[in-house]
Amino acid sequence: MASINDNYLKLKAGYLFPEIARRVNAFTSANPNAQVIKLGIGDVTEPLPLACRQAMAKAIDDMGDRQTFKGYGPEQGYAWLREKIAQHDFQARGCEVSAEEIFISDGSKCDTGNILDIFGKNNTIAVTDPVYPVYVDTNVMAGHTGDANEKGEYGGLVYLPISAENEFTAAIPSQKVDLIYLCFPNNPTGATATKAYLKEWVDYALAHGSIIFFDAAYEAFITDPTLPHSIYEIEGARNCAIEFRSFSKNAGFTGTRCAFTVVPKTLTAKAADGSDVELWKLWNRRQSTKFNGVSYIIQRGAEAVYSPKGQAQVQELIAFYLENARIIREKLAAAGLMVYGGVNAPYVWVKTPDGLSSWDFFDKLLHTVNVVGTPGSGFGAAGEGYFRISAFNSRENVEEAMERITSTLKLG
Ligand SMILES: *Cc1c(COP(=O)(O)O)cnc(C)c1O
């Protein structure tokens, strides 16, 4: 008789977004004329940069000609893309990252989950609370946790609470943890990390032989020149950090699919016999075996992000979403709400008024002004009492939603 991976039974069945959909559907069925505006989902709304589309169109033509046709590409990605990434995203910022250390993939979501393949079963794992749910659920699936309690916290994980009290930057743990997930600029809180703060983590990781998984999916939203875009801007990070990057949020590739992971060749972890093993070799082996590379056409599209036109078009997209975020921040603050994030990030993290729970505030916004956001408690127990508003939307929708909130909603 076949048996299953029982760890899947520990998962809290994808509660957040289905529950949002259920409540929105119930509301729209009862109120068919309501014009609901959704500022809940973390997906981009604006079309792909022209430079990327033109590069992909040309790549399709390449595929139609025997001379330029491409079959299987390198599992790690084409060298021309890896070199552009190494130059523009790292070397230009003074980070010592080579093209060989960059692995092209079809998404950071997959990579942040797949990376667990090359790590042992007995690591102590730390996540922030609230957190991007993928980090937690992939550890549950891999059997790295116990069961969840009624708050949704899994046994065996170390939760590092983040809130307004610690400016949404987790305290460095007093205990020893082996694997640490950090995401800056942060989803869901929109918080950023200074170099000094990341240095504390790097020093901690070097002292304890820990590995930091640094998710920089929102790096392009950083406009403050003092903030680091990569963890490799911090001295010592090449010996303790893996970085995840994606074209999803900078160039709008959420439906196109291209990302990359940086595994420095200087990074090692312990084998059972106590020896140090290069993680680059393991990840290279893992990708070569379980992955067959990203489409040639898509990699050409990603390459165009680094062309002068591509860079200008990406900047325009980012500026557009950041202006949305500014409008959201200012209007909600004017309405008397405490707002966080949304400056170097596309998410605004709002403290719910009057001590309302995240879900009660969700219902209040839905029912009184027909605006949908994301309850903070869906990202972890410590997200209770907060609410995420996404800047990924049309200007029209953002302005209309904020107008409704400021003119109609009675707060406080
Ligand atoms: C959107 C997002 C990503 C990117 O995921 P892709 O699979 O590359 O689209 C990664 N991390 C976080 C926290 C995100 O919100």
PDBQT file of the ligand as one rigid body, heavy atoms in Angstrom, charges set to zero:
ROOT
HETATM    1  C1  LIG A 501       6.913  37.788  -4.670  1.00  0.00    +0.000 C 
HETATM    2  C2  LIG A 501       7.923  37.246  -3.743  1.00  0.00    +0.000 A 
HETATM    3  C3  LIG A 501       8.974  36.463  -4.221  1.00  0.00    +0.000 A 
HETATM    4  C4  LIG A 501       9.147  36.169  -5.692  1.00  0.00    +0.000 C 
HETATM    5  O1  LIG A 501       8.662  34.931  -6.004  1.00  0.00    +0.000 OA
HETATM    6  P1  LIG A 501       8.749  34.390  -7.503  1.00  0.00    +0.000 P 
HETATM    7  O2  LIG A 501       8.512  32.934  -7.349  1.00  0.00    +0.000 OA
HETATM    8  O3  LIG A 501      10.119  34.702  -8.015  1.00  0.00    +0.000 OA
HETATM    9  O4  LIG A 501       7.666  35.077  -8.282  1.00  0.00    +0.000 OA
HETATM   10  C5  LIG A 501       9.918  35.994  -3.314  1.00  0.00    +0.000 A 
HETATM   11  N1  LIG A 501       9.836  36.294  -2.008  1.00  0.00    +0.000 NA
HETATM   12  C6  LIG A 501       8.835  37.057  -1.515  1.00  0.00    +0.000 A 
HETATM   13  C7  LIG A 501       8.817  37.364  -0.075  1.00  0.00    +0.000 C 
HETATM   14  C8  LIG A 501       7.842  37.545  -2.370  1.00  0.00    +0.000 A 
HETATM   15  O5  LIG A 501       6.856  38.272  -1.872  1.00  0.00    +0.000 OA
ENDROOT
TORSDOF 0
